[in-house]
């Protein structure tokens, strides 16, 4: 895991600032060692009476450029400066880790719990999945509010469809700008066959509720599914990639075995191959996508993920196919298997030439 570190100082209170900076550096060194992370950059904010944090913006930019996570070295208040609140999980679209120093004894102004504007999402075209996710979102928001003691001043629900426009997100942003509230995102997970939202706001504070959404076991076959046996990947809970095996038909598949392994650079020096995994399914009906794998891009398969598939087709013939996915292969897209031998009619999923 690659890490960009964000340090904070308070120049107008030099003694407190120096002590806080020492604690931050010690805590960062311990965190990096404990998590086996690689430091690729450090940014230090000189806090003052304004709310501007240019070094935080620079740190987030570096994270996006290097596909790294952000480590906040201290969330506690430094002297009279406010604490950093509501920044765990994701910040402006970047995975974020934070260190809190319960032993810190510097005089501080106790921060007031921030007001929040809550951003929910739904997907009317998939009502059952939308309702399931909405229940989980409300539970996650309730947990976040109980921990932080914040007050909800407004909420918006995005009705997601085929358009990339997100008017409810724009309205949430405007409400935060007008009131100084924190934007509380109920969930960043994709809903059904939808996509995960991209939230890159820096000018308003953003928090993500601890919403636990298990990926659906099945997904409907969308109109743009290729006429071949394919894998479909989407982001699920906690930034996991959920992998679905999609059968366009015309007949069912049985005795399905999918084997995979990850090639990664995140588990130590050099390139590592993670232990192989095997998933089995008894049946995939035509026109159906079944959940068959899940992994974390940060620690498994950030380079290559090879898949080997065997199954029995509708005519009772065992077939074999393979597929290799790399870091540049898009999420939220279909990836067709290559058969050995290649089928004469891809729509039939396994008939040989």
C-alpha angles and dihedrals in degrees: 000000000000117000136197112199124217115202126187132210135178108213095184088061099043100173094050090041094053092049091048092049091052091051091048094052092048092048092048092051090051093046094050091049094046093049098039090236129160119230111222101166146000129210123188122204120208100209121210138160094296126082092230115121107181093164091055089055090049091049092051090049090052090050092054093046093052100031088242135146124242122240116200103208094204133011095179121104115264109216108306094346117108123254120251107252135181096019103118120113104017134004119190090339095310124115106249134200122187136198118212118194108213090177093058109123100181114130108260142173108247104241119236114239106260122246111241140210109209121219115202128180134210136177112215093188089064102039099172094050090041092055092047092052093044090057090051091048093053091048091050092049090049091054092049092050093049091055098043101034092223128159121235109226097174143351136203132197120210115213099207121209138147094305121090090219116111107191093168090055090051090050090049090052092050091050090052092049092049096048105027089240128150118252107236110200109205093205140348094198122114115255113226109308092346127107133253114260120251109224113180102159115147100165093065126046113253129202130180121217118232092250113169111208118172111211113254114260091226136026128197117252107254124218094254095057111129117244090248136079103275146173119235120197128198135166113259134177119334092009092296117151112234113208122206129193108219123203114196091186147177087191136019125269122224138183092032118184121178119187123189143166133187130234108207143167095199101081098067142312115335127359121324131193112216122222113280121257129209126202125187132196127182097208144003114189119216113273093027137113116208126197107245109156144014132188144160116252091207094063108013128046100355085144112028135349114192119198128198116193133192126178144149115251128218091273093056095254120135113233135191130208139167141204136180120203123196136191092268095055107106125251115230092036137104121251116197123219123237113228130217102241099019114242119246092221112035091195089066091058098218117018110127128223 
